[in-house]
Amino acid sequence: MGPLHDAATIALAFAGAVLAAFSLFSFGRYVGADKDTRANLRMAFHMRRSWRRVGPMIKIAATDRTPTTFAQLTTPAGQRPEPRVVLPSLRTKADRTGVTIFMNTVPGIGLEQMTAAATALADEWRCARVSVATERPGLLRLRAVRSDPLAKPTRYRPDGGPPASLVTWLLGVDEYGEAVPVALSNVPGVTVAGLPGYGKTSLVNALITRFAPSDAVQFAVVDGKAPTALRGDYADTAERLFAFVGDDPTEANELFRRLVRLLDDRMEHMRQARGSNNFWDKGPTAAWPLVVLIIDEAHTFFRDHKGSDSETKKLATLAAQNARLVETLVKQGRSAGILTILATQKATGDAIPTFIRDVCPVGLSFAQKTAEAAVAALGDDIRKYPDADPVTLQDPAYVGVASMRTPGRAGFTRVRTPQVTSADAARITAQSAHLTADPAELLPRGGSPGPTDFAKAA
């Protein structure tokens, strides 16, 4: 019994205390968690405990034939040290929706190999699906979910406070239960397509409700399926709109002209008032709010009228003007802080002219009936991703689910958008109605029309 024995005893006691504290913490977290989190904590434990057995079985292991120094010293003379089986190490983090796994890569086992093994891992871990992505060089990030987040309707319950960010739209959650943010900064347009009743208008009302408590965002709506706001889908949010136009193409034309004048006036004063020609260099403020123009049932205003009578010719001329005006807003609106959202059932060229649709960097599609409609909404690449095809979203369980493509994300993302009740939308609108302002009246000279290039655009 000497100093060395005492030091070893102290070290063992310390290690035991740390292990006991960790076990107590883990037990306390498990007991205090909700039912779903406890199930995911158990799944995470199973992942770690079974990994050394499961990894080699699904060929997620590398063979290292170079012996270690210890192996060389302990291997009997004349024998070759056994090769080592090297597994990627992993650590887990469970939450209510699923388990996030951080995995170190090893030579020969990286993103490609783990992606190929995702289905086998989902079967072993009893998951609905497993995704694989690169967290940083040498580290992968896997996400496992036990059930399908897309099949569970979600609800957004606004608290009435201003949004945490004015440059990001939290659209919903993806098929792995993770938040899907959409950047609003430097985005000129968004297209939203889908069958009636599958979530287009609900998506837009959720956007208005989310940003309504901020005086740095102002909204205008052109609704092609109702003559007045109170008779349409925007009755609950009407008080928070600085402008509303129903299904009259002539009135819509007047509003589009008004917004093009606003665009020109803003660009005329932008540098002097804000020190830059790009609205997003400083972002939205109460004096320079982000202007969101929503065109619902957009095909109503761009329809190509055929006929030789005077009334049909008048409507055709009006539709052509509307298309050119909205094209101006989409192509030039980014620098002026104007975001245009176009919603329609089928985003084909006759519903949203291609010279408008194709310059909108963000596109979403709820359920579609045909492959043609899916391609029109999301582009031809959707054919390469059958799992994300909006044609597969016609099941009633997927009302509120959209496929989308956004800059910076590979492939297509399926996202469950939250529902906002009529009562919540009306409550938030009533609380924030006093923040409604016409952006033109906030300009340094009151927004009065000056020399513009509008005549060329129209």
C-alpha positions in Angstrom: 0.0 0.0 0.0 1.9 3.0 -1.2 1.4 6.3 -2.9 0.8 4.7 -6.3 -2.0 2.5 -4.9 -3.6 5.6 -3.2 -3.5 7.5 -6.5 -5.1 4.7 -8.4 -7.8 4.4 -5.8 -8.5 8.1 -6.0 -8.6 8.0 -9.8 -11.0 5.1 -9.7 -13.2 6.8 -7.2 -13.2 10.0 -9.3 -14.1 8.0 -12.5 -16.9 6.3 -10.6 -18.3 9.6 -9.4 -18.2 11.0 -12.9 -19.9 7.9 -14.3 -22.5 8.0 -11.5 -23.2 11.8 -12.1 -23.6 11.2 -15.8 -25.9 8.2 -15.2 -28.0 10.3 -12.8 -28.2 13.2 -15.3 -29.2 10.8 -18.1 -31.8 9.2 -15.9 -33.2 12.6 -14.9 -33.4 13.7 -18.5 -35.2 10.6 -19.5 -37.7 10.8 -16.6 -38.4 14.5 -17.3 -38.8 14.1 -21.0 -42.1 13.7 -22.9 -43.2 10.4 -24.4 -41.8 11.1 -27.9 -38.4 12.2 -26.5 -38.1 9.2 -24.3 -38.7 6.9 -27.3 -36.0 8.7 -29.2 -33.6 8.5 -26.2 -34.1 4.8 -26.3 -33.5 4.7 -30.0 -30.3 6.7 -29.6 -29.1 4.2 -26.9 -29.8 1.3 -29.2 -27.8 3.0 -32.0 -24.7 3.4 -29.8 -24.9 0.0 -28.2 -25.4 -2.0 -31.4 -23.1 0.0 -33.7 -20.1 -2.2 -33.5 -22.3 -5.1 -34.6 -24.4 -3.3 -37.2 -21.7 -1.3 -38.9 -19.7 -4.3 -40.3 -23.0 -6.1 -41.3 -24.1 -3.3 -43.6 -20.5 -2.8 -44.8 -19.9 0.5 -43.0 -16.5 -0.5 -41.8 -12.9 -0.3 -43.2 -10.1 -2.8 -42.8 -6.8 -1.5 -41.5 -4.0 -4.0 -42.3 -1.2 -1.8 -40.9 -0.4 -3.2 -37.5 -0.2 -0.9 -34.5 3.0 -0.8 -32.4 1.2 -2.6 -29.6 0.1 -5.3 -32.0 3.6 -5.8 -33.3 5.0 -6.1 -29.7 2.3 -8.6 -28.6 2.0 -10.8 -31.7 4.0 -14.1 -31.4 7.1 -14.3 -33.6 6.4 -15.6 -37.1 2.8 -14.6 -37.0 1.2 -11.6 -38.7 -0.9 -9.3 -36.6 -4.6 -9.5 -37.3 -6.0 -6.6 -39.4 -8.2 -4.2 -37.5 -11.8 -3.4 -38.3 -12.3 0.4 -38.2 -15.7 1.8 -37.7 -16.8 5.4 -37.9 -17.4 6.7 -34.4 -20.7 8.3 -33.7 -22.4 10.4 -31.1 -26.1 11.0 -30.8 -28.5 13.8 -29.8 -32.2 12.9 -29.3 -35.1 15.3 -29.4 -38.8 15.1 -29.6 -38.9 14.4 -33.4 -35.9 12.1 -33.9 -32.2 11.5 -33.3 -29.3 13.5 -34.8 -26.2 11.4 -35.3 -22.7 13.0 -35.8 -20.4 10.5 -37.4 -16.6 10.8 -38.1 -15.6 9.5 -41.5 -12.8 6.9 -42.0 -10.9 6.2 -45.2 -13.3 4.6 -47.7 -16.4 5.4 -45.6 -17.9 8.8 -46.4 -21.0 10.6 -47.6 -21.5 8.3 -50.6 -21.3 5.1 -48.7 -23.5 6.3 -45.8 -26.1 7.6 -48.2 -26.2 4.2 -49.9 -26.6 2.6 -46.4 -29.4 4.9 -45.2 -32.2 2.5 -46.1 -30.5 -0.4 -44.3 -29.9 1.9 -41.2 -33.6 3.0 -41.2 -34.6 -0.7 -41.1 -32.2 -1.6 -38.4 -33.1 1.4 -36.2 -36.9 1.0 -36.9 -37.1 4.5 -38.4 -39.3 6.0 -41.1 -36.3 7.4 -42.8 -32.6 8.4 -42.3 -30.9 11.3 -44.1 -27.2 11.9 -44.6 -25.4 15.2 -45.1 -21.9 16.7 -44.6 -21.6 18.7 -41.5 -18.0 19.7 -42.2 -15.0 17.9 -43.8 -14.5 14.6 -41.9 -17.9 14.8 -40.1 -21.3 13.6 -41.3 -24.6 14.5 -39.9 -27.3 11.8 -40.0 -31.0 12.4 -39.1 -33.3 9.6 -38.1 -37.0 10.0 -37.5 -39.3 7.2 -36.1 -42.5 8.5 -37.8 -43.2 10.7 -40.8 -43.3 14.4 -39.8 -45.0 15.2 -43.1 -48.1 13.1 -42.1 -48.7 15.1 -38.9 -50.5 18.4 -39.3 -48.8 21.2 -37.4 -50.2 24.5 -36.2 -48.6 27.9 -35.8 -49.8 29.7 -32.7 -48.7 33.3 -33.0 -47.9 35.1 -29.7 -48.4 38.5 -31.2 -44.7 39.5 -30.8 -42.6 40.8 -33.7 -40.8 38.1 -35.8 -37.3 37.2 -34.7 -36.0 37.8 -38.2 -37.3 39.9 -41.1 -35.0 38.3 -43.6 -36.0 34.6 -43.1 -39.4 32.9 -43.5 -39.7 29.8 -41.4 -41.8 27.8 -43.8 -42.3 24.7 -41.8 -40.6 21.3 -41.1 -39.1 18.9 -43.6 -39.4 15.1 -43.7 -36.8 14.8 -41.0 -38.6 17.1 -38.6 -36.1 20.0 -39.1 -37.0 23.6 -39.7 -37.0 24.8 -43.3 -36.1 28.5 -43.5 -36.5 30.5 -46.7 -34.4 33.6 -47.2 -36.4 36.7 -48.1 -33.4 38.9 -48.6 -32.5 39.5 -52.3 -35.4 37.2 -53.4 -37.6 38.9 -56.0 -40.3 36.4 -56.4 -41.9 33.1 -55.1 -44.3 30.9 -57.0 -46.8 28.7 -55.2 -48.8 26.0 -57.1 -51.1 23.2 -56.2 -54.6 21.8 -56.3 -57.4 23.7 -54.5 -57.7 23.0 -50.8 -54.2 21.7 -50.4 -52.6 24.6 -48.6 -51.7 27.6 -50.9 -53.9 30.2 -49.3 -53.2 28.8 -45.8 -49.4 29.2 -46.5 -49.9 32.9 -47.5 -52.1 33.6 -44.5 -49.5 32.1 -42.2 -46.9 34.4 -43.8 -49.0 37.5 -43.2 -49.8 36.4 -39.6 -46.1 35.7 -38.9 -44.9 39.1 -40.1 -47.9 41.3 -39.3 -46.6 42.4 -35.8 -43.8 44.2 -37.5 -44.2 47.7 -39.0 -41.2 46.9 -41.3 -43.4 44.7 -43.5 -46.4 45.8 -45.5 -48.8 43.7 -47.5 -50.9 44.0 -50.7 -53.1 41.3 -52.0 -54.6 40.7 -55.4 -57.1 37.9 -55.1 -58.4 36.3 -58.3 -61.2 34.3 -56.7 -63.1 37.0 -54.7 -64.6 40.4 -55.5 -63.8 41.8 -52.0 -61.6 41.0 -49.2 -64.4 40.1 -46.8 -65.8 37.6 -49.3 -62.6 35.8 -49.8 -59.8 33.9 -48.1 -58.2 37.1 -46.8 -61.1 38.3 -44.7 -59.2 37.6 -41.4 -56.1 39.5 -42.5 -57.7 42.3 -44.5 -57.1 45.0 -41.8 -53.3 44.4 -42.1 -53.3 45.0 -45.9 -52.4 48.4 -47.2 -54.1 47.5 -50.5 -56.5 44.8 -51.7 -57.9 44.1 -55.1 -60.4 41.4 -56.0 -60.9 39.5 -59.3 -61.3 42.6 -61.5 -58.3 42.7 -64.0 -58.7 46.5 -64.4 -58.4 47.1 -60.7 -55.5 44.7 -60.5 -53.8 46.7 -63.4 -54.2 49.9 -61.4 -52.5 48.3 -58.3 -49.7 46.9 -60.4 -49.1 50.4 -61.9 -49.1 51.9 -58.4 -46.5 49.4 -57.2 -44.3 50.0 -60.3 -44.4 53.7 -59.4 -43.4 52.8 -55.9 -40.5 50.8 -57.2 -39.3 53.7 -59.4 -39.7 56.2 -56.5 -37.8 54.0 -54.1 -34.9 53.6 -56.5 -34.9 57.3 -57.0 -34.4 58.0 -53.3 -32.6 54.8 -52.2 -29.0 56.0 -52.3 -29.6 59.4 -50.7 -31.8 58.0 -48.0 -30.0 54.7 -47.2 -26.6 55.1 -48.7 -27.0 52.2 -51.2 -28.9 51.2 -54.3 -29.8 47.8 -52.8 -32.6 47.7 -50.2 -31.2 44.6 -48.5 -27.9 46.3 -47.6 -29.7 47.7 -44.6 -32.9 45.6 -44.7 -36.5 46.5 -43.8 -37.3 49.3 -41.4 -40.5 51.1 -40.5 -39.7 53.9 -42.9 -38.6 51.5 -45.6 -40.7 48.4 -45.1 -40.4 45.2 -47.1 -43.4 45.2 -49.5 -45.0 41.8 -50.1 -47.3 41.6 -53.1 -49.5 38.5 -53.1 -51.2 37.6 -56.3 -53.6 34.7 -55.6 -55.1 32.8 -58.5 -52.6 34.6 -60.7 -54.0 33.1 -63.9 -57.0 35.4 -63.5 -54.9 38.4 -64.5 -52.7 36.9 -67.1 -55.2 34.9 -69.1 -54.6 35.0 -72.9 -58.1 36.0 -74.2 -58.9 34.8 -77.7 -61.4 36.6 -79.9 -61.9 39.4 -82.3 -64.6 41.4 -80.6 -63.7 44.7 -78.9 -64.3 43.5 -75.4 -62.1 40.4 -75.8 -59.4 42.6 -77.4 -59.6 44.9 -74.4 -59.2 42.1 -72.0 -56.3 40.7 -74.0 -54.5 44.0 -73.9 -55.1 44.3 -70.2 -53.7 40.8 -69.5 -50.6 41.7 -71.5 -50.1 44.9 -69.6 -50.6 43.0 -66.3 -47.9 40.5 -67.3 -45.4 43.2 -68.2 -46.1 45.2 -65.0 -45.6 42.1 -62.8 -42.5 41.2 -64.8 -41.1 44.6 -63.9 -41.9 44.1 -60.3 -40.2 40.6 -60.2 -37.2 41.6 -62.2 -36.5 44.9 -60.5 -38.2 44.5 -57.2 -35.3 42.8 -55.3 -33.2 46.0 -55.1 -36.3 48.0 -54.1 -37.5 45.7 -51.3 -40.5 44.4 -53.2 -41.3 40.7 -53.0 -43.9 39.2 -55.3 -45.6 35.9 -54.4 -47.7 34.3 -57.2 -50.1 31.5 -56.4 -52.0 29.4 -58.9 -53.3 25.9 -59.4 -51.0 25.0 -62.3 -47.9 27.1 -62.9 -48.0 26.5 -66.6 -47.0 29.3 -69.0 -50.6 30.3 -69.6 -51.2 30.7 -65.9 -47.9 32.5 -65.0 -46.0 33.7 -68.0 -42.6 31.9 -68.3 -40.8 35.3 -68.4 -42.1 35.9 -64.8 -42.1 32.3 -63.5 -38.6 31.5 -64.5 -37.0 34.5 -62.7 -38.6 33.5 -59.3 -35.8 31.7 -57.5 -38.1 30.0 -54.9 -40.8 27.7 -56.1 -43.3 25.5 -54.2 -45.9 23.1 -55.2 -48.6 21.4 -53.2 -50.3 18.3 -54.6 -50.6 18.1 -58.3 -52.6 15.7 -60.5 -50.2 15.5 -63.5 -46.5 15.3 -64.2 -46.9 18.2 -66.5 -48.2 20.4 -63.7 -45.3 19.2 -61.4 -42.7 20.1 -64.1 -44.3 23.5 -64.7 -44.2 24.3 -61.0 -40.7 22.9 -60.1 -38.8 22.4 -63.4 -37.9 19.4 -65.3 -35.4 18.2 -62.6 -38.4 17.0 -60.5 -38.5 14.0 -62.8 -35.2 12.8 -61.2 -36.7 12.9 -57.7 -39.8 10.8 -57.8 -40.1 10.7 -54.0 -40.5 14.5 -54.0 -42.9 14.6 -56.9 -46.0 16.7 -55.8 -48.2 14.2 -57.7 -47.6 11.8 -54.7 -49.0 14.4 -52.3 -52.7 13.9 -53.3 -53.4 11.8 -50.2 -55.5 13.8 -47.7 -52.9 13.1 -45.1 -50.5 15.4 -47.1 -52.8 18.5 -47.2 -50.4 21.3 -46.2 -47.3 19.5 -47.6 -45.4 21.0 -50.5 -42.3 20.1 -52.6 -39.9 23.0 -53.1 -36.6 23.9 -54.5 -34.6 26.8 -53.0 -31.2 28.2 -53.6 -28.5 26.5 -51.6 -30.2 23.2 -51.1 -29.6 20.2 -53.3 -32.5 18.4 -55.0 -36.0 19.1 -53.6 -37.3 19.4 -50.1 -40.8 18.3 -48.9 -42.1 20.6 -46.2 -45.0 20.4 -43.9 -46.4 23.9 -43.6 -48.3 24.9 -40.4 -51.9 25.8 -40.2 -53.1 29.1 -38.7 -56.6 29.1 -37.4 -59.0 31.8 -38.5 -59.3 33.0 -34.9 -55.5 33.4 -34.5 -55.2 35.2 -37.8 -58.0 37.6 -36.9 -56.5 38.2 -33.5 -53.1 39.1 -34.8 -54.6 41.3 -37.5 -56.6 43.2 -35.0 -53.6 43.7 -32.7 -51.4 44.9 -35.5 -53.8 46.8 -37.8 -52.4 50.1 -36.5 -49.1 49.2 -38.1 -50.5 49.2 -41.6 -49.1 51.9 -43.8 -48.9 52.7 -47.5 -45.1 52.4 -48.4 -45.5 55.2 -50.9 -46.5 57.7 -48.2 -43.4 56.8 -46.2 -41.0 58.0 -48.9 -39.1 61.3 -48.3 -41.4 63.3 -50.7 -44.6 61.4 -49.9 -44.3 59.0 -52.7 -45.6 61.4 -55.4 -45.0 60.1 -58.9 -42.0 61.5 -60.6 -40.3 60.8 -63.9 -40.2 57.1 -64.4 -39.6 54.5 -67.1 -43.0 53.0 -66.4 -44.5 53.9 -69.8 -41.8 51.7 -71.4 -42.7 48.8 -69.1 -46.4 49.1 -69.7 
